[in-house]
C-alpha cells in the first residue's frame, strides 16, 4: 500500500472540520486527537503542531462556535419584532442545530478559559444580549436590566440544556413551550 502524500494546504481548518463532525456525530467523549487525525488522514502527531493538545483544539473549536453564535444572535437582534424573543429563539435554534458544539462551548472544564481569543469571542456573543437588554422593556435601572438580562439568559440556556438532555417534550410541543416561556 503506497504512502499517502501530505496534501493538506489547510490542515488546521481540515482538523477543525473533522473535529466538529466527530463532535456532532459521536459526542465529546469520542473526540480525540487520534480520531481527528484518522478522519483527516494524517499522523496522530499532526494536530499537536497546530493546537498543542486536545484542550487547545477544543478551545479553538469553541471559539469558532462562539463567533458563529454571535453572528446568529446579532442577526436575530436586528430582525423585526421583539428583539429579546428573537434572541431567545436564535439561542435555542443554535443549540438545536449544533448540539455538540453548543455543549462544548459551555463545557469550561475541557477548555482553556484564559485563552484571549476564546474570551473575546465569548464576550462578543454576549454583547448582543447586553445591548438588547439595555433597550428592552426591562426598565431603565441598569441593575434591574442587568438582572433581567441574566434571568433571560438563564431561562433560555436552561431550556437548551434540558432540551439537549431529552427532558422536554418533543416537537411540536417543544416550540410551543419555548414560545410560552418567551412571552
Secondary structure, DSSP 4 states (H G I P E B T S, - for coil): -PPPPP--TTHHHHHHHHHHHHHHHH-GGG--HHHHHHHHTS-TTHHHHHHSSHHHHHHHHHHHHHHHHHHHHHHHHTSSS-HHHHHHHHHHHHHHHSHHHHHHHT-GGGS-TT-HHHHHHHHHHHHHHHHHHHTSTT-S-HHHHHHHHHHHHHHHHHHHHHHHTT-S--TTHHHHHHHHHH-
